[in-house]
Amino acid sequence: MRRTKEKSMAKKKTAQPAKSRGTAAAAAIRDAGKFLLPTYKRPDVLFTHGRGALVFDAQGKKYLDFLGGIAVNALGHAHPRIVRVLRREAARAIHLSNLYHNSYQGPLARKLAEWSGLDRVFFANSGTEAMDGALKLARLLAYKAHSEGAASEGKTRILALENSFHGRTFGALSVTSTEKYRLPFAPLVPGVEFVRFNDVADLEAKFDATVCAIVLETVQGEGGIYPVSEAFWNRARALATQHGALLIADEIQCGLGRTGRYFACQKFSAKPDIVLVAKPLAAGLPLAAILTNERVAAAISPGLHGTTFGGGPLACAVALEFLRTVEDSALLENIRARGEQLRAGIAALAKKFPIIREVRGEGLMLGIELSVEGGPFVTEALRRGLLINCTHDHTLRLLPPYIVSAAQVREFLRLFEAVLAHTPRAASGSASAATAERTRLAQAAAR
């Protein structure tokens, strides 16, 4: 009797904290709804912590994370090497002004130069800031050339691609083609024109001596996981060289190992002038980088660009540890192997579920194109303990951490099959037409 009573008391003791956590979670969600700007449509789930490729909510429910904080948590959650550096450096110096050197900016810049084959680095806080900085560099280079007597007057046009997404600030938004993001904030920065995706003829028609830069995502992320073709990349490189313009590769989502290479553009032989990285760079801390060559770097001088927080010692120390971990743990090999395993598994599911139209991408950056709306599948996946998201209405986007195991890929495929089997769906003619048009643009012949 006494033992039964003791067990009952123990259950009450363990149940009470769980109830308290639930109450606190509900209060946090209410506060968010009342006091935050309504910029996100979120489910009523509050995540509290993670471990590896798993995250846990306030109720203790476990989720397999195949979204990775939208490509940020490349080493998963609470990676021991990252946690160790965070604890060490937080006790030393979180911020030191960029008016002075710190211990990690230089070594991190050196490592990024080694990975990329480029020469110089500028650190910012976010991908959109890095894009704005790159656009400034392009305009600056043209301005400098004109001031030194070159025929560069009027060389201010920027080319970007249809279906692109480069960020939310005015500069980055100006080279983002999606109308729903642009229209409420018009007029944007002038001088931007959009080229049809992978359409070499359209690129040639719009590229002339007035262009100072062409901006592209090596693999379009928000646009639905569409890789730039080799023919388009090579022609963009040749035209940029011919007209004295910059080729700017936005690898904020697809860079730093995501495709199984250090940079996605390393599949091509021709180098860009600028590469932008951000999301996974500091393993969850805000940090971005502009990587460029000596020719571009020579145009900048003190006072022309800067940042208060970019490149702080804590973020740079963590980023350096992230890059070393990718090397030491041979994660590029794991990315390629798990990516192949994922694609093979999804291909097998496509035979059972004809709503899967296509699988695109490389490594651990995959898009599953559906013939129906993707949102309900994301909701069902969340209910079953799986985190994915949908972009461009019909593409389910997978961005699992680089440390994901073969067993976790098998678990994903098991959960995803259940999601496909149990999610209500209804195709629409307009949706099918929109999907067909995006496919047409993505596969445009290189003329």
MARMARMI-974476 format. One record per residue (C-alpha): residue in one letter; x, z, y. Coordinates in Angstrom, 1 decimal, decimal comma. Example, Ala and Ser with C-alpha at 12.3 -4.5 7.8 and 13.67 -1.06 7.14 Angstrom:
2
PT  type       x       z       y
PT     A    12,3     7,8    -4,5
PT     S    13,7     7,1    -1,1
//
This chain:
447
PT  type       x       z       y
PT     M     0,0     0,0     0,0
PT     R     2,8     1,0     2,4
PT     R     4,7    -2,3     1,6
PT     T     1,5    -4,3     2,3
PT     K     1,1    -2,5     5,6
PT     E     4,7    -3,1     6,5
PT     K     4,4    -6,8     5,7
PT     S     1,3    -7,0     7,8
PT     M     3,1    -5,4    10,8
PT     A     6,0    -7,7    10,3
PT     K     3,7   -10,7    10,5
PT     K     2,2    -9,4    13,7
PT     K     5,6    -9,0    15,2
PT     T     6,6   -12,6    14,4
PT     A     3,2   -14,0    15,4
PT     Q     3,2   -12,4    18,8
PT     P     6,2   -14,2    20,2
PT     A     4,8   -17,5    19,0
PT     K     1,6   -16,8    20,8
PT     S     3,5   -15,8    24,0
PT     R     5,5   -19,0    23,8
PT     G     2,2   -21,0    23,5
PT     T     0,8   -19,2    26,6
PT     A     4,0   -19,9    28,5
PT     A     4,0   -23,5    27,5
PT     A     0,4   -23,9    28,6
PT     A     1,2   -22,3    32,0
PT     A     4,2   -24,6    32,5
PT     I     2,1   -27,7    31,8
PT     R    -0,6   -26,4    34,2
PT     D     2,0   -25,9    36,9
PT     A     3,4   -29,4    36,3
PT     G    -0,1   -30,9    36,7
PT     K    -0,7   -29,0    39,9
PT     F     2,7   -29,1    41,7
PT     L     4,6   -32,2    40,5
PT     L     4,1   -35,6    41,9
PT     P     2,1   -37,6    39,4
PT     T     4,8   -40,1    38,5
PT     Y     4,5   -39,7    34,7
PT     K     1,6   -39,8    32,3
PT     R     2,6   -37,2    29,8
PT     P     1,0   -35,8    26,6
PT     D     0,3   -32,1    26,6
PT     V     3,4   -31,3    24,6
PT     L     6,3   -29,1    25,9
PT     F     9,7   -29,6    24,2
PT     T    11,9   -26,5    24,2
PT     H    15,1   -27,4    22,4
PT     G    16,8   -29,9    20,0
PT     R    19,4   -30,0    17,3
PT     G    21,0   -33,3    16,3
PT     A    18,4   -36,0    15,9
PT     L    15,5   -33,4    16,0
PT     V    13,6   -31,8    18,9
PT     F    11,1   -28,9    18,7
PT     D     8,1   -28,1    20,8
PT     A     6,8   -24,8    22,1
PT     Q     4,8   -24,3    18,9
PT     G     7,9   -24,8    16,7
PT     K     6,8   -28,3    15,5
PT     K     9,7   -30,6    14,6
PT     Y    10,1   -34,2    15,7
PT     L    12,5   -36,9    14,7
PT     D    13,9   -38,3    17,9
PT     F    14,1   -42,1    17,8
PT     L    13,9   -42,4    21,6
PT     G    16,9   -40,3    22,5
PT     G    15,8   -39,4    26,0
PT     I    15,6   -43,2    26,6
PT     A    19,1   -43,9    25,4
PT     V    20,6   -40,8    27,0
PT     N    21,1   -38,4    24,1
PT     A    23,5   -40,6    22,2
PT     L    25,1   -37,6    20,5
PT     G    21,7   -36,1    19,8
PT     H    20,9   -32,5    21,0
PT     A    23,2   -29,5    21,2
PT     H    26,2   -31,4    19,8
PT     P    28,9   -28,7    19,2
PT     R    31,7   -30,5    21,0
PT     I    29,5   -31,1    24,1
PT     V    28,2   -27,5    24,1
PT     R    31,8   -26,2    23,9
PT     V    32,9   -28,3    26,9
PT     L    29,8   -27,4    28,9
PT     R    30,4   -23,7    28,4
PT     R    34,1   -23,9    29,2
PT     E    33,8   -26,0    32,3
PT     A    30,6   -24,3    33,7
PT     A    32,7   -21,1    33,9
PT     R    35,5   -23,0    35,8
PT     A    34,0   -25,4    38,4
PT     I    30,6   -27,1    38,4
PT     H    31,2   -29,0    41,6
PT     L    34,2   -29,8    43,7
PT     S    34,0   -32,1    46,7
PT     N    35,1   -35,8    46,3
PT     L    37,3   -35,1    49,3
PT     Y    39,7   -33,6    46,7
PT     H    40,9   -34,5    43,2
PT     N    39,5   -32,8    40,1
PT     S    41,0   -32,6    36,6
PT     Y    38,6   -35,1    34,9
PT     Q    37,8   -38,0    37,2
PT     G    41,1   -39,8    36,7
PT     P    41,3   -39,4    32,9
PT     L    37,6   -40,5    32,5
PT     A    38,2   -43,5    34,7
PT     R    41,3   -44,4    32,6
PT     K    39,3   -44,1    29,4
PT     L    36,5   -46,3    30,7
PT     A    39,0   -48,9    31,9
PT     E    40,5   -48,9    28,4
PT     W    37,1   -49,4    26,7
PT     S    36,0   -52,1    29,1
PT     G    39,2   -54,0    29,9
PT     L    38,3   -53,7    33,6
PT     D    40,5   -51,9    36,2
PT     R    38,7   -49,6    38,6
PT     V    35,8   -47,1    38,4
PT     F    33,4   -45,5    40,9
PT     F    31,3   -42,6    39,7
PT     A    27,7   -42,1    40,9
PT     N    24,8   -40,0    39,7
PT     S    22,3   -42,5    38,2
PT     G    22,0   -46,1    37,1
PT     T    19,9   -47,1    40,1
PT     E    22,6   -45,8    42,4
PT     A    25,3   -47,7    40,5
PT     M    23,2   -50,9    40,9
PT     D    22,9   -50,3    44,6
PT     G    26,7   -49,8    44,8
PT     A    27,3   -53,0    42,9
PT     L    25,1   -55,0    45,2
PT     K    26,9   -53,5    48,2
PT     L    30,2   -54,6    46,7
PT     A    28,9   -58,2    46,2
PT     R    27,8   -58,4    49,9
PT     L    31,1   -56,7    51,0
PT     L    33,3   -59,2    49,2
PT     A    31,5   -62,1    50,8
PT     Y    31,7   -60,4    54,2
PT     K    35,4   -59,8    53,8
PT     A    36,0   -63,4    52,8
PT     H    34,2   -64,7    55,8
PT     S    36,0   -62,3    58,2
PT     E    39,3   -63,6    56,8
PT     G    38,4   -67,2    57,5
PT     A    36,8   -68,3    54,3
PT     A    33,7   -70,4    54,4
PT     S    31,4   -67,6    53,4
PT     E    28,9   -67,3    56,2
PT     G    25,4   -67,0    54,8
PT     K    26,7   -66,0    51,4
PT     T    24,2   -63,2    50,9
PT     R    21,8   -64,4    48,2
PT     I    21,5   -62,5    44,9
PT     L    20,2   -64,0    41,7
PT     A    18,5   -61,8    39,1
PT     L    16,5   -62,5    35,9
PT     E    12,8   -62,6    35,3
PT     N    11,6   -59,7    33,1
PT     S    14,4   -57,6    34,5
PT     F    14,5   -53,8    35,3
PT     H    17,4   -52,3    37,3
PT     G    16,1   -49,1    38,8
PT     R    13,8   -47,5    41,4
PT     T    15,7   -47,4    44,7
PT     F    15,1   -50,2    47,2
PT     G    18,2   -52,2    46,3
PT     A    17,8   -51,9    42,5
PT     L    14,0   -52,5    42,8
PT     S    14,7   -55,6    44,8
PT     V    16,5   -57,2    41,8
PT     T    13,8   -55,9    39,4
PT     S    11,3   -58,7    38,7
PT     T     8,3   -56,9    37,3
PT     E     5,5   -57,2    39,9
PT     K     3,9   -53,8    39,2
PT     Y     7,1   -52,0    40,2
PT     R     7,7   -54,2    43,3
PT     L     4,4   -54,9    45,0
PT     P     3,5   -51,4    46,3
PT     F     6,8   -51,2    48,1
PT     A     7,1   -54,6    49,6
PT     P     8,9   -55,9    51,6
PT     L    12,0   -55,2    49,7
PT     V    15,6   -56,2    50,3
PT     P    15,6   -59,9    51,2
PT     G    17,7   -62,6    49,7
PT     V    16,9   -62,1    46,0
PT     E    15,7   -64,9    43,8
PT     F    14,7   -64,7    40,1
PT     V    15,9   -67,1    37,4
PT     R    13,9   -67,7    34,2
PT     F    15,4   -65,7    31,4
PT     N    18,0   -67,6    29,3
PT     D    17,0   -70,8    31,1
PT     V    20,4   -72,5    31,9
PT     A    18,7   -75,4    33,8
PT     D    16,9   -73,0    36,2
PT     L    20,1   -71,0    36,7
PT     E    22,0   -74,2    37,7
PT     A    19,2   -75,2    40,0
PT     K    19,2   -71,9    41,9
PT     F    23,0   -71,2    42,0
PT     D    24,9   -72,5    45,0
PT     A    27,5   -71,4    47,5
PT     T    25,1   -69,0    49,3
PT     V    25,0   -66,8    46,2
PT     C    27,2   -63,7    46,3
PT     A    26,1   -62,3    42,9
PT     I    24,1   -62,8    39,7
PT     V    22,8   -59,6    38,2
PT     L    21,7   -59,4    34,5
PT     E    21,1   -56,9    31,7
PT     T    23,2   -58,0    28,8
PT     V    20,2   -56,8    26,7
PT     Q    17,0   -56,3    28,6
PT     G    15,7   -52,8    27,8
PT     E    12,6   -52,0    29,7
PT     G    11,7   -55,7    29,5
PT     G    11,3   -55,6    25,7
PT     I    14,8   -55,7    24,1
PT     Y    15,8   -59,3    24,9
PT     P    19,5   -60,2    24,6
PT     V    21,0   -62,7    27,0
PT     S    22,1   -65,8    25,1
PT     E    25,8   -66,9    24,9
PT     A    25,0   -70,2    26,6
PT     F    23,3   -68,5    29,5
PT     W    26,1   -65,9    29,9
PT     N    28,9   -68,5    29,8
PT     R    27,1   -70,7    32,4
PT     A    26,5   -67,7    34,6
PT     R    30,2   -66,8    34,4
PT     A    31,3   -70,4    35,2
PT     L    28,9   -70,8    38,1
PT     A    29,9   -67,4    39,6
PT     T    33,6   -68,4    39,4
PT     Q    32,9   -71,8    40,9
PT     H    31,0   -70,4    43,9
PT     G    33,1   -67,2    44,4
PT     A    30,2   -65,0    43,4
PT     L    30,2   -61,9    41,2
PT     L    28,8   -61,6    37,6
PT     I    27,3   -58,1    37,4
PT     A    26,3   -56,8    33,9
PT     D    23,8   -54,0    33,9
PT     E    24,7   -52,1    30,7
PT     I    23,0   -48,8    31,8
PT     Q    20,9   -48,9    28,6
PT     C    22,8   -51,2    26,3
PT     G    26,3   -50,1    27,0
PT     L    28,7   -47,4    25,8
PT     G    28,3   -48,1    22,1
PT     R    24,5   -48,7    21,8
PT     T    24,8   -52,1    20,3
PT     G    27,8   -51,2    18,0
PT     R    30,4   -52,3    20,6
PT     Y    31,8   -50,3    23,5
PT     F    29,9   -52,8    25,7
PT     A    27,3   -55,3    24,8
PT     C    28,9   -58,0    26,8
PT     Q    32,0   -57,8    24,6
PT     K    30,3   -60,1    22,2
PT     F    31,1   -62,8    24,7
PT     S    34,7   -64,0    25,5
PT     A    34,2   -64,2    29,2
PT     K    34,3   -61,0    31,2
PT     P    31,9   -59,9    34,0
PT     D    33,3   -58,8    37,4
PT     I    31,3   -55,6    37,3
PT     V    29,7   -53,5    34,5
PT     L    27,3   -50,7    35,2
PT     V    26,9   -47,7    32,9
PT     A    24,9   -44,5    33,1
PT     K    22,4   -43,1    30,5
PT     P    24,6   -41,8    27,7
PT     L    27,8   -41,4    29,7
PT     A    27,6   -37,6    30,2
PT     A    25,5   -36,7    27,1
PT     G    22,5   -35,7    29,2
PT     L    24,1   -34,7    32,5
PT     P    23,5   -37,1    35,5
PT     L    26,5   -39,5    35,7
PT     A    26,9   -43,2    36,2
PT     A    29,8   -45,6    36,8
PT     I    30,6   -48,9    38,4
PT     L    33,5   -50,6    36,5
PT     T    35,1   -53,5    38,2
PT     N    38,3   -55,6    38,4
PT     E    41,1   -55,4    41,0
PT     R    39,8   -58,4    43,0
PT     V    36,6   -56,6    43,7
PT     A    38,1   -53,2    44,2
PT     A    40,5   -54,6    46,8
PT     A    37,6   -55,2    49,2
PT     I    36,6   -51,5    49,4
PT     S    38,2   -48,9    51,6
PT     P    37,6   -45,3    52,6
PT     G    34,3   -44,8    54,4
PT     L    32,5   -47,9    53,0
PT     H    30,8   -46,1    50,1
PT     G    30,6   -42,6    48,7
PT     T    28,7   -39,9    46,9
PT     T    28,3   -36,1    47,1
PT     F    27,7   -35,3    43,5
PT     G    29,0   -38,3    41,6
PT     G    32,1   -37,6    39,4
PT     G    31,9   -33,8    39,6
PT     P    34,3   -31,9    37,2
PT     L    31,6   -30,6    34,8
PT     A    29,9   -34,0    34,3
PT     C    33,2   -35,9    34,0
PT     A    34,6   -33,4    31,5
PT     V    31,5   -33,8    29,3
PT     A    31,7   -37,6    29,6
PT     L    35,3   -37,6    28,5
PT     E    34,4   -35,5    25,5
PT     F    31,5   -37,9    24,7
PT     L    33,8   -41,0    24,7
PT     R    36,4   -39,1    22,6
PT     T    33,7   -38,1    20,1
PT     V    32,5   -41,7    19,7
PT     E    36,1   -42,6    18,9
PT     D    37,0   -39,6    16,7
PT     S    33,8   -39,7    14,6
PT     A    33,9   -43,5    14,2
PT     L    30,4   -43,7    15,6
PT     L    30,5   -47,5    16,3
PT     E    30,6   -48,0    12,6
PT     N    27,6   -45,7    12,0
PT     I    25,7   -47,4    14,8
PT     R    26,2   -50,8    13,1
PT     A    25,4   -49,5     9,6
PT     R    22,3   -47,6    10,6
PT     G    21,1   -50,5    12,8
PT     E    21,3   -52,8     9,7
PT     Q    19,5   -50,2     7,6
PT     L    16,7   -50,0    10,2
PT     R    16,3   -53,7    10,6
PT     A    16,1   -54,2     6,8
PT     G    13,5   -51,4     6,5
PT     I    11,4   -52,8     9,3
PT     A    11,6   -56,3     7,9
PT     A    10,3   -54,9     4,6
PT     L     7,4   -53,2     6,5
PT     A     6,6   -56,5     8,3
PT     K     5,7   -58,0     5,0
PT     K     3,0   -55,3     4,6
PT     F     1,9   -55,2     8,2
PT     P     1,5   -58,6     9,8
PT     I     1,0   -57,1    13,2
PT     I     4,9   -56,9    13,4
PT     R     5,7   -60,2    15,0
PT     E     9,5   -59,8    15,6
PT     V    12,4   -57,4    15,6
PT     R    15,0   -57,8    18,3
PT     G    18,2   -56,2    19,4
PT     E    21,5   -54,9    18,0
PT     G    22,9   -51,7    16,6
PT     L    20,7   -48,8    17,6
PT     M    18,8   -50,6    20,3
PT     L    15,8   -52,3    18,6
PT     G    12,5   -53,6    19,8
PT     I     9,5   -54,1    17,4
PT     E     7,2   -56,7    18,9
PT     L     3,6   -56,2    17,9
PT     S     0,6   -58,5    18,1
PT     V    -1,5   -55,7    19,4
PT     E    -1,1   -53,0    22,1
PT     G     1,7   -50,6    21,3
PT     G     0,5   -47,5    23,1
PT     P    -1,8   -46,1    20,3
PT     F     1,2   -46,4    17,8
PT     V     3,3   -44,2    20,1
PT     T     0,5   -41,6    20,2
PT     E     0,1   -41,6    16,4
PT     A     3,8   -41,3    16,0
PT     L     3,9   -38,3    18,2
PT     R     1,1   -36,7    16,2
PT     R     3,1   -37,2    13,0
PT     G     6,4   -35,8    14,5
PT     L     8,2   -39,0    15,5
PT     L     9,3   -39,9    19,0
PT     I     9,3   -43,6    20,1
PT     N     8,0   -45,4    23,1
PT     C     6,4   -48,7    24,1
PT     T     7,6   -51,1    26,7
PT     H     5,9   -54,2    28,1
PT     D     2,7   -53,2    26,4
PT     H     3,6   -54,6    22,9
PT     T     7,2   -53,7    22,1
PT     L     7,9   -50,4    20,3
PT     R    11,4   -49,4    21,5
PT     L    13,9   -47,5    19,2
PT     L    16,9   -45,8    20,7
PT     P    18,0   -43,2    18,2
PT     P    21,2   -41,2    18,6
PT     Y    24,5   -42,6    17,4
PT     I    24,8   -39,7    14,9
PT     V    21,6   -40,6    13,1
PT     S    22,0   -40,4     9,3
PT     A    21,0   -42,7     6,5
PT     A    18,5   -40,1     5,4
PT     Q    17,0   -39,8     8,8
PT     V    16,6   -43,6     9,0
PT     R    14,7   -43,4     5,7
PT     E    12,6   -40,6     7,1
PT     F    11,8   -42,7    10,2
PT     L    10,7   -45,6     7,9
PT     R     8,5   -43,3     5,9
PT     L     6,8   -41,9     9,1
PT     F     6,6   -45,3    10,7
PT     E     4,9   -46,8     7,7
PT     A     2,3   -44,1     8,0
PT     V     1,9   -44,8    11,7
PT     L     1,4   -48,5    11,1
PT     A    -1,2   -47,7     8,3
PT     H    -3,3   -45,2    10,3
PT     T    -3,3   -46,4    13,9
PT     P    -6,5   -48,2    15,0
PT     R    -5,7   -51,5    16,6
PT     A    -7,6   -54,4    18,3
PT     A    -5,8   -57,5    19,4
PT     S    -6,8   -59,2    22,6
PT     G    -6,5   -62,9    23,6
PT     S    -4,9   -62,0    26,9
PT     A    -2,4   -59,8    25,2
PT     S    -1,5   -62,4    22,7
PT     A    -1,0   -64,9    25,6
PT     A     1,2   -62,6    27,5
PT     T     3,3   -61,9    24,4
PT     A     3,6   -65,7    23,7
PT     E     4,8   -66,3    27,3
PT     R     7,5   -63,6    27,1
PT     T     8,6   -65,1    23,8
PT     R     8,8   -68,5    25,4
PT     L    10,9   -67,2    28,2
PT     A    13,2   -65,3    25,9
PT     Q    13,8   -68,3    23,7
PT     A    14,0   -70,9    26,4
PT     A    16,3   -73,7    25,4
PT     A    19,8   -73,6    26,9
PT     R    19,7   -77,0    28,7
//
